[in-house]
Structures are given as C-alpha cells and as structure tokens.
Amino acid sequence: MTTAPVSPKPLPRFPRDFVWGVSTSAPQIEGAVEEGGRGRSAWDVFAAVPGRIKDGSDARVAIDHYHRYPEDVALLKDLGVGAYRFSVAWPRVVPDGSGAVNAAGLDFYDRLVDALLAAGVDPVPTLFHWDTPQALEEGGGWLVRETAEHFAAYADAVAARLGDRVHRWITLNEPAELTLLGYGLGQHAPGRQLVFDALPAAHHQLLGHGLAVQALRARGAGNIGIANSHGPTWAASASEADTTAADLYDLLLNRLFADPLLLGRYPDEGLAALLPGPVADDLKIISQPLDWYGINYYQPTRVGAPDPDAAGPADFGGILLPPELPFAPREIEGFPRTDFGWPVVPGALTELLETFRERYGASLPPIVITENGCSYDGLDDGERITFLDGHLRALHEALAAGLDVRGYFVWSLLDNFEWAEGYARRFGLVHVDRATLARTPKSSYRWLRDALRDQARG
C-alpha cells in the first residue's frame, strides 16, 4: 500500500481542557459471549444465520478484550488519551434484558473502570451500542415501549455500581442506524425489514434515552450525553425532485434524532402522528437538557430522487437501499475514498457543526465528537493519518469560528468486528492479528501519540 502524504505541520492548538479519546463497543471487541453469566444478544442470533455476515464470521471471540483488557488499557495509557469511550453490554449485566442483575457482569466493568483510572484515563461508558438482549428482542425489541423502560432499569443498575468512579455518561449510540439498518432494512440485527414501519424503534430508543437520563440523575450522575450519527446532506442537483429527496433523507437521518432531543418536538407533524404515544408526554422526557451532545461523523451524503429505471438496490457504502425508497444515494466525486468506499471530506465536518449551530441556536449544548475514523488496511496507514489530520484541522476551524466543541474521540482504538462486514474492515489505530489476536500499534497510533504529547506541551 502506498503511504499517503501527511502534513508536516503540527496540529493547531486545542484548548487545554479539550478531551482527547478513542472509542470502542462491547459487541465488537469483548467476545466471551458465554462467560460470566452473559445472556444472548440480538447480534449473537443475527450473526449465527448463514449469509448475514459477509465473511462468515461472528463475534463470539471478537478480539477477546474481555480477557485482554489490561493489555488494551496499557495501549491507551501509552497513546496518551485522557478518556476512553467503551460500551457496557446490556446482556452481560441483565442477561434477559429485564429482571435479575448479573453481578459477575458488573464485576468485569468494575475491573475495567479501575484499570482505566489507574492508567490516568477517564472511563466514558455508553450504555447501549446495539446489543439488545435477545429475550427482549423476541418480545418486540425497540418496537415496543417496555424495552425503553427496561433500559432505564438497566441504566440504574450500572450507575449504582459504577457511578462513584464514572463522571461522564453516554446513553445510546446511533439510534438512527439501529432503526434504519436493523429494523428498516434488515441488514443489521435484528434483521427486520419493516421500512417505514420501523419508526416506533426510533421513538422508543429516544424515550429509553430520556428515561435513562432520569435514572442516572437520580443516582447523582451528571455530565450526560448521547452519541448520534450525523452528516451533511447534499442534494444531487438543484431540481425540485432532488432537493425534496435530500430534505426527506436529512429529516429521517439527522433531524428525526436531533430535534426531539434539542427542541422537544419532531421535525414533521405528520411523522409524529405515525409514532406510538403518548408522543407529547414522551417528548418531555426525551428532551431533558443534556450536558453535551455527541456527534459521530464519517462522511457527507449526496442524495437525489430515486431512479425509476433502477433494477435493484443501490449500494451506499455497504448499505443496500431498495429502489422503492423515496430517495437514492449519489456518488460524491472528487475526493479520496476509504477502503469502505466512503468519501473523505474533512470540510464537511465544519459544515455539519455550523449547520447545527444555525439549526438549534441556544438549544444546542456543547458538542463532543464521539466518533470519527476510517477503514484502511495495513500497519503503515498513512491514509488514516491524513484522514485524522484533516478532520482535526477542520474541527479546529469550527472552534475558531466560535463553536463550542469540548472533545474528540477516534473510532477506533482496535481493529474489531465490523458488524455485517465481519473483520474485513479495519478502523483501528492498533492492528489485531486475526489468528493470534496480537496487538500491534500502527503508524497512525504513533502519529496520534506524538500529536497528543505536543498538545500537552502547550
């Protein structure tokens, strides 16, 4: 692989209290799915169906973080990040999703949190990163209201055990993706193909967020946010058909998940009427003030009207969108691409943040970039360095323009199980050998370590 050029200039100075971190998730790294009393998750069941995972793999072992976490914490310490975003596996803590709490599951996170603190790294747990307990999924999953209530009870159990040492919390990760890919298109767990009938899953996840915020605050926790995926939506042309399609896509993938949280309302009254109620009462729970708002950013999306002559689904970065949808992705030309085929557009991050400021004004809390990263193969990953360098410079431009951004988390620390792609896509700063699970820092790891040391020197 040819190493891409990297700017020789050091990064511009970020604020002294800016939070630097990396992110992972339990179902992608932990493994040990039958150890310590863990229950089955929807992803365990989904991955066991032949053909669901492109390389035929599963996450039963993943990269064995459950047993190797001391080694991974040592990598965090050496990297020099101040915070580590990981997820707590709901089925490890409450195996059936509701009812009895598994003390052995909480013991694991006790050990992890203590190891992080001993290494000088702040723990930032995400309470839900798509691993719905299978027992709840069989009862309807996020399509039913009870799942939101069970999620709040689980959040309370985690806060009761970890709240004395954890001082930054994330409720949900990317409810948009679970709604679209898991319930709408069936390409992720739980594999349902409901298209627009998946909308109750969006509402109930947001309700679960609000109920979890209440549970966390009742336990004395503060500094609470959410990790929502967002990106600019560009119309394929100025035609009415393309701009209408782009507006609808933006509504469903951006505003549907931000407006209720930040404005206390859904972006469209007709859409709100399709959701299970009582919507008005639920919005009061959903829209409780957040201490900060997390944004996962990867790429912009160019969208146009559907092609009436399309013979099959459109491939959007590995996601297959059926032709009957009222919008269709278009290629973004003129930019380099990751191994996933995603366009690399650092300036779109600045654009996204400016759009959020214009759209939400005083209702927008401080922002944290909770995920940003790219898939490239190889240990000498100059393309990843160029990606991170460009996005951090774009983020600094947003700071210079007055946007209140408090932190940045790279996705991801480690190569891992990349959902329906299996292990073919590598997002890690650290290479993981599939045969031995040996960890080897990549060039990007060393680049970020040096950059963080330079930032620390002030």
Secondary structure as a PSIPRED ss2 file (coil, helix, strand):
# PSIPRED VFORMAT (PSIPRED V4.0)

   1 M C   1.000  0.000  0.000
   2 T C   1.000  0.000  0.000
   3 T C   1.000  0.000  0.000
   4 A C   1.000  0.000  0.000
   5 P C   1.000  0.000  0.000
   6 V C   1.000  0.000  0.000
   7 S C   1.000  0.000  0.000
   8 P C   1.000  0.000  0.000
   9 K C   1.000  0.000  0.000
  10 P C   1.000  0.000  0.000
  11 L C   1.000  0.000  0.000
  12 P C   1.000  0.000  0.000
  13 R C   1.000  0.000  0.000
  14 F C   1.000  0.000  0.000
  15 P C   1.000  0.000  0.000
  16 R C   1.000  0.000  0.000
  17 D C   1.000  0.000  0.000
  18 F C   1.000  0.000  0.000
  19 V E   0.000  0.000  1.000
  20 W E   0.000  0.000  1.000
  21 G E   0.000  0.000  1.000
  22 V E   0.000  0.000  1.000
  23 S E   0.000  0.000  1.000
  24 T C   1.000  0.000  0.000
  25 S C   1.000  0.000  0.000
  26 A H   0.000  1.000  0.000
  27 P H   0.000  1.000  0.000
  28 Q H   0.000  1.000  0.000
  29 I H   0.000  1.000  0.000
  30 E C   1.000  0.000  0.000
  31 G C   1.000  0.000  0.000
  32 A C   1.000  0.000  0.000
  33 V C   1.000  0.000  0.000
  34 E C   1.000  0.000  0.000
  35 E C   1.000  0.000  0.000
  36 G C   1.000  0.000  0.000
  37 G C   1.000  0.000  0.000
  38 R C   1.000  0.000  0.000
  39 G C   1.000  0.000  0.000
  40 R C   1.000  0.000  0.000
  41 S E   0.000  0.000  1.000
  42 A H   0.000  1.000  0.000
  43 W H   0.000  1.000  0.000
  44 D H   0.000  1.000  0.000
  45 V H   0.000  1.000  0.000
  46 F H   0.000  1.000  0.000
  47 A H   0.000  1.000  0.000
  48 A C   1.000  0.000  0.000
  49 V C   1.000  0.000  0.000
  50 P C   1.000  0.000  0.000
  51 G C   1.000  0.000  0.000
  52 R C   1.000  0.000  0.000
  53 I C   1.000  0.000  0.000
  54 K C   1.000  0.000  0.000
  55 D C   1.000  0.000  0.000
  56 G C   1.000  0.000  0.000
  57 S C   1.000  0.000  0.000
  58 D C   1.000  0.000  0.000
  59 A C   1.000  0.000  0.000
  60 R C   1.000  0.000  0.000
  61 V C   1.000  0.000  0.000
  62 A C   1.000  0.000  0.000
  63 I C   1.000  0.000  0.000
  64 D C   1.000  0.000  0.000
  65 H H   0.000  1.000  0.000
  66 Y H   0.000  1.000  0.000
  67 H H   0.000  1.000  0.000
  68 R H   0.000  1.000  0.000
  69 Y H   0.000  1.000  0.000
  70 P H   0.000  1.000  0.000
  71 E H   0.000  1.000  0.000
  72 D H   0.000  1.000  0.000
  73 V H   0.000  1.000  0.000
  74 A H   0.000  1.000  0.000
  75 L H   0.000  1.000  0.000
  76 L H   0.000  1.000  0.000
  77 K H   0.000  1.000  0.000
  78 D H   0.000  1.000  0.000
  79 L H   0.000  1.000  0.000
  80 G C   1.000  0.000  0.000
  81 V C   1.000  0.000  0.000
  82 G C   1.000  0.000  0.000
  83 A E   0.000  0.000  1.000
  84 Y E   0.000  0.000  1.000
  85 R E   0.000  0.000  1.000
  86 F E   0.000  0.000  1.000
  87 S E   0.000  0.000  1.000
  88 V C   1.000  0.000  0.000
  89 A C   1.000  0.000  0.000
  90 W H   0.000  1.000  0.000
  91 P H   0.000  1.000  0.000
  92 R H   0.000  1.000  0.000
  93 V H   0.000  1.000  0.000
  94 V C   1.000  0.000  0.000
  95 P C   1.000  0.000  0.000
  96 D C   1.000  0.000  0.000
  97 G C   1.000  0.000  0.000
  98 S C   1.000  0.000  0.000
  99 G C   1.000  0.000  0.000
 100 A C   1.000  0.000  0.000
 101 V C   1.000  0.000  0.000
 102 N C   1.000  0.000  0.000
 103 A H   0.000  1.000  0.000
 104 A H   0.000  1.000  0.000
 105 G H   0.000  1.000  0.000
 106 L H   0.000  1.000  0.000
 107 D H   0.000  1.000  0.000
 108 F H   0.000  1.000  0.000
 109 Y H   0.000  1.000  0.000
 110 D H   0.000  1.000  0.000
 111 R H   0.000  1.000  0.000
 112 L H   0.000  1.000  0.000
 113 V H   0.000  1.000  0.000
 114 D H   0.000  1.000  0.000
 115 A H   0.000  1.000  0.000
 116 L H   0.000  1.000  0.000
 117 L H   0.000  1.000  0.000
 118 A H   0.000  1.000  0.000
 119 A C   1.000  0.000  0.000
 120 G C   1.000  0.000  0.000
 121 V C   1.000  0.000  0.000
 122 D E   0.000  0.000  1.000
 123 P E   0.000  0.000  1.000
 124 V E   0.000  0.000  1.000
 125 P E   0.000  0.000  1.000
 126 T E   0.000  0.000  1.000
 127 L E   0.000  0.000  1.000
 128 F E   0.000  0.000  1.000
 129 H C   1.000  0.000  0.000
 130 W C   1.000  0.000  0.000
 131 D C   1.000  0.000  0.000
 132 T C   1.000  0.000  0.000
 133 P E   0.000  0.000  1.000
 134 Q H   0.000  1.000  0.000
 135 A H   0.000  1.000  0.000
 136 L H   0.000  1.000  0.000
 137 E H   0.000  1.000  0.000
 138 E H   0.000  1.000  0.000
 139 G C   1.000  0.000  0.000
 140 G C   1.000  0.000  0.000
 141 G H   0.000  1.000  0.000
 142 W H   0.000  1.000  0.000
 143 L H   0.000  1.000  0.000
 144 V C   1.000  0.000  0.000
 145 R H   0.000  1.000  0.000
 146 E H   0.000  1.000  0.000
 147 T H   0.000  1.000  0.000
 148 A H   0.000  1.000  0.000
 149 E H   0.000  1.000  0.000
 150 H H   0.000  1.000  0.000
 151 F H   0.000  1.000  0.000
 152 A H   0.000  1.000  0.000
 153 A H   0.000  1.000  0.000
 154 Y H   0.000  1.000  0.000
 155 A H   0.000  1.000  0.000
 156 D H   0.000  1.000  0.000
 157 A H   0.000  1.000  0.000
 158 V H   0.000  1.000  0.000
 159 A H   0.000  1.000  0.000
 160 A H   0.000  1.000  0.000
 161 R H   0.000  1.000  0.000
 162 L H   0.000  1.000  0.000
 163 G C   1.000  0.000  0.000
 164 D C   1.000  0.000  0.000
 165 R C   1.000  0.000  0.000
 166 V C   1.000  0.000  0.000
 167 H C   1.000  0.000  0.000
 168 R C   1.000  0.000  0.000
 169 W E   0.000  0.000  1.000
 170 I E   0.000  0.000  1.000
 171 T E   0.000  0.000  1.000
 172 L E   0.000  0.000  1.000
 173 N E   0.000  0.000  1.000
 174 E C   1.000  0.000  0.000
 175 P H   0.000  1.000  0.000
 176 A H   0.000  1.000  0.000
 177 E H   0.000  1.000  0.000
 178 L H   0.000  1.000  0.000
 179 T H   0.000  1.000  0.000
 180 L H   0.000  1.000  0.000
 181 L H   0.000  1.000  0.000
 182 G H   0.000  1.000  0.000
 183 Y H   0.000  1.000  0.000
 184 G H   0.000  1.000  0.000
 185 L C   1.000  0.000  0.000
 186 G C   1.000  0.000  0.000
 187 Q C   1.000  0.000  0.000
 188 H C   1.000  0.000  0.000
 189 A C   1.000  0.000  0.000
 190 P C   1.000  0.000  0.000
 191 G C   1.000  0.000  0.000
 192 R C   1.000  0.000  0.000
 193 Q C   1.000  0.000  0.000
 194 L C   1.000  0.000  0.000
 195 V H   0.000  1.000  0.000
 196 F H   0.000  1.000  0.000
 197 D H   0.000  1.000  0.000
 198 A H   0.000  1.000  0.000
 199 L H   0.000  1.000  0.000
 200 P H   0.000  1.000  0.000
 201 A H   0.000  1.000  0.000
 202 A H   0.000  1.000  0.000
 203 H H   0.000  1.000  0.000
 204 H H   0.000  1.000  0.000
 205 Q H   0.000  1.000  0.000
 206 L H   0.000  1.000  0.000
 207 L H   0.000  1.000  0.000
 208 G H   0.000  1.000  0.000
 209 H H   0.000  1.000  0.000
 210 G H   0.000  1.000  0.000
 211 L H   0.000  1.000  0.000
 212 A H   0.000  1.000  0.000
 213 V H   0.000  1.000  0.000
 214 Q H   0.000  1.000  0.000
 215 A H   0.000  1.000  0.000
 216 L H   0.000  1.000  0.000
 217 R H   0.000  1.000  0.000
 218 A H   0.000  1.000  0.000
 219 R C   1.000  0.000  0.000
 220 G C   1.000  0.000  0.000
 221 A C   1.000  0.000  0.000
 222 G C   1.000  0.000  0.000
 223 N C   1.000  0.000  0.000
 224 I E   0.000  0.000  1.000
 225 G E   0.000  0.000  1.000
 226 I E   0.000  0.000  1.000
 227 A E   0.000  0.000  1.000
 228 N E   0.000  0.000  1.000
 229 S E   0.000  0.000  1.000
 230 H C   1.000  0.000  0.000
 231 G C   1.000  0.000  0.000
 232 P C   1.000  0.000  0.000
 233 T E   0.000  0.000  1.000
 234 W E   0.000  0.000  1.000
 235 A E   0.000  0.000  1.000
 236 A C   1.000  0.000  0.000
 237 S C   1.000  0.000  0.000
 238 A C   1.000  0.000  0.000
 239 S C   1.000  0.000  0.000
 240 E H   0.000  1.000  0.000
 241 A H   0.000  1.000  0.000
 242 D H   0.000  1.000  0.000
 243 T H   0.000  1.000  0.000
 244 T H   0.000  1.000  0.000
 245 A H   0.000  1.000  0.000
 246 A H   0.000  1.000  0.000
 247 D H   0.000  1.000  0.000
 248 L H   0.000  1.000  0.000
 249 Y H   0.000  1.000  0.000
 250 D H   0.000  1.000  0.000
 251 L H   0.000  1.000  0.000
 252 L H   0.000  1.000  0.000
 253 L H   0.000  1.000  0.000
 254 N H   0.000  1.000  0.000
 255 R H   0.000  1.000  0.000
 256 L H   0.000  1.000  0.000
 257 F H   0.000  1.000  0.000
 258 A H   0.000  1.000  0.000
 259 D H   0.000  1.000  0.000
 260 P H   0.000  1.000  0.000
 261 L H   0.000  1.000  0.000
 262 L H   0.000  1.000  0.000
 263 L H   0.000  1.000  0.000
 264 G C   1.000  0.000  0.000
 265 R C   1.000  0.000  0.000
 266 Y C   1.000  0.000  0.000
 267 P C   1.000  0.000  0.000
 268 D C   1.000  0.000  0.000
 269 E H   0.000  1.000  0.000
 270 G H   0.000  1.000  0.000
 271 L H   0.000  1.000  0.000
 272 A H   0.000  1.000  0.000
 273 A H   0.000  1.000  0.000
 274 L C   1.000  0.000  0.000
 275 L C   1.000  0.000  0.000
 276 P C   1.000  0.000  0.000
 277 G C   1.000  0.000  0.000
 278 P C   1.000  0.000  0.000
 279 V H   0.000  1.000  0.000
 280 A H   0.000  1.000  0.000
 281 D H   0.000  1.000  0.000
 282 D H   0.000  1.000  0.000
 283 L H   0.000  1.000  0.000
 284 K H   0.000  1.000  0.000
 285 I H   0.000  1.000  0.000
 286 I H   0.000  1.000  0.000
 287 S C   1.000  0.000  0.000
 288 Q C   1.000  0.000  0.000
 289 P C   1.000  0.000  0.000
 290 L C   1.000  0.000  0.000
 291 D C   1.000  0.000  0.000
 292 W C   1.000  0.000  0.000
 293 Y E   0.000  0.000  1.000
 294 G E   0.000  0.000  1.000
 295 I E   0.000  0.000  1.000
 296 N E   0.000  0.000  1.000
 297 Y C   1.000  0.000  0.000
 298 Y C   1.000  0.000  0.000
 299 Q C   1.000  0.000  0.000
 300 P C   1.000  0.000  0.000
 301 T E   0.000  0.000  1.000
 302 R E   0.000  0.000  1.000
 303 V E   0.000  0.000  1.000
 304 G E   0.000  0.000  1.000
 305 A C   1.000  0.000  0.000
 306 P C   1.000  0.000  0.000
 307 D C   1.000  0.000  0.000
 308 P C   1.000  0.000  0.000
 309 D C   1.000  0.000  0.000
 310 A C   1.000  0.000  0.000
 311 A C   1.000  0.000  0.000
 312 G C   1.000  0.000  0.000
 313 P C   1.000  0.000  0.000
 314 A E   0.000  0.000  1.000
 315 D E   0.000  0.000  1.000
 316 F E   0.000  0.000  1.000
 317 G C   1.000  0.000  0.000
 318 G C   1.000  0.000  0.000
 319 I E   0.000  0.000  1.000
 320 L E   0.000  0.000  1.000
 321 L E   0.000  0.000  1.000
 322 P C   1.000  0.000  0.000
 323 P C   1.000  0.000  0.000
 324 E C   1.000  0.000  0.000
 325 L C   1.000  0.000  0.000
 326 P C   1.000  0.000  0.000
 327 F C   1.000  0.000  0.000
 328 A E   0.000  0.000  1.000
 329 P E   0.000  0.000  1.000
 330 R E   0.000  0.000  1.000
 331 E C   1.000  0.000  0.000
 332 I C   1.000  0.000  0.000
 333 E C   1.000  0.000  0.000
 334 G C   1.000  0.000  0.000
 335 F C   1.000  0.000  0.000
 336 P C   1.000  0.000  0.000
 337 R E   0.000  0.000  1.000
 338 T C   1.000  0.000  0.000
 339 D C   1.000  0.000  0.000
 340 F C   1.000  0.000  0.000
 341 G C   1.000  0.000  0.000
 342 W C   1.000  0.000  0.000
 343 P E   0.000  0.000  1.000
 344 V C   1.000  0.000  0.000
 345 V C   1.000  0.000  0.000
 346 P C   1.000  0.000  0.000
 347 G H   0.000  1.000  0.000
 348 A H   0.000  1.000  0.000
 349 L H   0.000  1.000  0.000
 350 T H   0.000  1.000  0.000
 351 E H   0.000  1.000  0.000
 352 L H   0.000  1.000  0.000
 353 L H   0.000  1.000  0.000
 354 E H   0.000  1.000  0.000
 355 T H   0.000  1.000  0.000
 356 F H   0.000  1.000  0.000
 357 R H   0.000  1.000  0.000
 358 E H   0.000  1.000  0.000
 359 R H   0.000  1.000  0.000
 360 Y H   0.000  1.000  0.000
 361 G H   0.000  1.000  0.000
 362 A H   0.000  1.000  0.000
 363 S H   0.000  1.000  0.000
 364 L C   1.000  0.000  0.000
 365 P C   1.000  0.000  0.000
 366 P C   1.000  0.000  0.000
 367 I E   0.000  0.000  1.000
 368 V E   0.000  0.000  1.000
 369 I E   0.000  0.000  1.000
 370 T E   0.000  0.000  1.000
 371 E E   0.000  0.000  1.000
 372 N C   1.000  0.000  0.000
 373 G C   1.000  0.000  0.000
 374 C C   1.000  0.000  0.000
 375 S C   1.000  0.000  0.000
 376 Y C   1.000  0.000  0.000
 377 D C   1.000  0.000  0.000
 378 G C   1.000  0.000  0.000
 379 L C   1.000  0.000  0.000
 380 D C   1.000  0.000  0.000
 381 D C   1.000  0.000  0.000
 382 G H   0.000  1.000  0.000
 383 E H   0.000  1.000  0.000
 384 R H   0.000  1.000  0.000
 385 I H   0.000  1.000  0.000
 386 T H   0.000  1.000  0.000
 387 F H   0.000  1.000  0.000
 388 L H   0.000  1.000  0.000
 389 D H   0.000  1.000  0.000
 390 G H   0.000  1.000  0.000
 391 H H   0.000  1.000  0.000
 392 L H   0.000  1.000  0.000
 393 R H   0.000  1.000  0.000
 394 A H   0.000  1.000  0.000
 395 L H   0.000  1.000  0.000
 396 H H   0.000  1.000  0.000
 397 E H   0.000  1.000  0.000
 398 A H   0.000  1.000  0.000
 399 L H   0.000  1.000  0.000
 400 A H   0.000  1.000  0.000
 401 A C   1.000  0.000  0.000
 402 G C   1.000  0.000  0.000
 403 L C   1.000  0.000  0.000
 404 D C   1.000  0.000  0.000
 405 V E   0.000  0.000  1.000
 406 R E   0.000  0.000  1.000
 407 G E   0.000  0.000  1.000
 408 Y E   0.000  0.000  1.000
 409 F E   0.000  0.000  1.000
 410 V E   0.000  0.000  1.000
 411 W E   0.000  0.000  1.000
 412 S C   1.000  0.000  0.000
 413 L C   1.000  0.000  0.000
 414 L E   0.000  0.000  1.000
 415 D C   1.000  0.000  0.000
 416 N C   1.000  0.000  0.000
 417 F C   1.000  0.000  0.000
 418 E C   1.000  0.000  0.000
 419 W H   0.000  1.000  0.000
 420 A H   0.000  1.000  0.000
 421 E H   0.000  1.000  0.000
 422 G C   1.000  0.000  0.000
 423 Y C   1.000  0.000  0.000
 424 A C   1.000  0.000  0.000
 425 R C   1.000  0.000  0.000
 426 R C   1.000  0.000  0.000
 427 F C   1.000  0.000  0.000
 428 G C   1.000  0.000  0.000
 429 L C   1.000  0.000  0.000
 430 V E   0.000  0.000  1.000
 431 H E   0.000  0.000  1.000
 432 V E   0.000  0.000  1.000
 433 D C   1.000  0.000  0.000
 434 R C   1.000  0.000  0.000
 435 A C   1.000  0.000  0.000
 436 T C   1.000  0.000  0.000
 437 L C   1.000  0.000  0.000
 438 A C   1.000  0.000  0.000
 439 R E   0.000  0.000  1.000
 440 T E   0.000  0.000  1.000
 441 P E   0.000  0.000  1.000
 442 K C   1.000  0.000  0.000
 443 S H   0.000  1.000  0.000
 444 S H   0.000  1.000  0.000
 445 Y H   0.000  1.000  0.000
 446 R H   0.000  1.000  0.000
 447 W H   0.000  1.000  0.000
 448 L H   0.000  1.000  0.000
 449 R H   0.000  1.000  0.000
 450 D H   0.000  1.000  0.000
 451 A H   0.000  1.000  0.000
 452 L H   0.000  1.000  0.000
 453 R H   0.000  1.000  0.000
 454 D H   0.000  1.000  0.000
 455 Q H   0.000  1.000  0.000
 456 A H   0.000  1.000  0.000
 457 R C   1.000  0.000  0.000
 458 G C   1.000  0.000  0.000
